Amino acid sequence: MKKQMTQEELGNRLDPQLTRASIANIEMGTQRVLAHTLAQFAEQLDVSMQDLFPPARTPEINKDEGEMIAKELNRELKIPARRAEQIVRKLVGGPGRL
């Protein structure tokens, strides 16, 4: 959209060319895309290949799950309870105590 290019126009600029339907399927995540095609997308759209990937998501862990993970670290790896809580907080990026 930012390049004001249709899916058909983008598909025609690739080698080998892709159909509008293939471009739509790739956008929806229902069709795989080969690395060299991804590189061509980035070139045609004047973006980095990384820009074509969805943003990374941090898994959401609720308080109970966090406490369970910290206890497991404490029990199985003999990590002190306070340190285990710090590790879990750092992994999930949340403030405060578990």
Secondary structure, 3 states (H helix, E strand, C coil): CCCCCCHHHHHHCCCCCCCHHHHHHHHHCCCCCCHHHHHHHHHHHCCCCHHHCCCCCCCCCCHHHHHHHHHHHHHHHCCCHHHHHHHHHHHHCCCCCC
